[in-house]
Amino acid sequence: MVDPDLAVESLAVGSSPLTERERDVLVAAAGGGTVADIARETFLSEGTVRNYLSAAMGKTGARTRAEAVRLAQENGWLLG
């Protein structure tokens, strides 16, 4: 069973442009840690984290990773 309000909201926003790994990195970035912190949490290299953050920022139209996190949260793209 799906909550009707959630279903309507998800249809209005559309599907997420983020890959699963971009989403994972943004979820980790939501904690406000450094790239090194995010890399440790996601078991990725720092360079890979930077690449995923850059891709996510481009897809969300954000200027910063904090803005990318905010926009992804507002659009429901960080939900499991």
N, C-alpha and C positions, 0 to 999 in steps of 0.2 A: 504494500500500500504506500502511496506517495502523497505527501502533503500537497493539497491543491495549490496553495499559495506558492510553495517552493517550485512546483512544476511550472506555473505561469511565469514566475521570475526567471527560471532557467531558460525558458523559451524566449523570453524578451531579451535577455542578454546574449544568447547564442552560445555556441560551444567555445571552449577555451582554445586560443591559438597556441598555448604553451605545451611543450612536450612534457612528459612525466618528469624527466630530470630537471628541466627548467623550473617546474613547479616545486620539486623537492628542494632545489637550491633557494628559491624564493621563500619557501616555508622556513628554511634554516636562517635565511637573511632577516626574517621578521624579528628574530631575537636581537638584532642589532650588533652582532659580533663582527669581527674582522673577517677578511677573506680567508685567513688561516684558520680561524674558528669554524667557518662554514665548511672548509675543506675537510677538517678533522671530523665534523659531524656527519658529513655526507660521504666520507671515504673517497674523496676525489682530490686531485692535485689542485693547487692554488690557481694554476693557469686554466684548468678546466672550469673551475668555479667562475673565474673572471669571464670566460667565454659564455657560459650559461647565463650569467648575470647580464652580459651585454646583449645576448639574444633576447632575453626576457624583456629588457628595457626597450629594445627596438620593437618588439611585438606589442608592447603595451603603450608605446609612445611616451615613455617616462624619460625624464632627464637624470634621475638618480635611482639607485636600487631601492631606497625607501619609498619613493614614489611608485616604482614598479610593484612593490609589495602592496601598497595601499590600493592601487588600481586593480590589481588581481583579486584582492580581498573584496573590494566593492563589487566586482563583477562575478564573484562566486567561483573564481577559477582556482582558488587554493583549497577548496573543500575536496575531501577524499573522493 
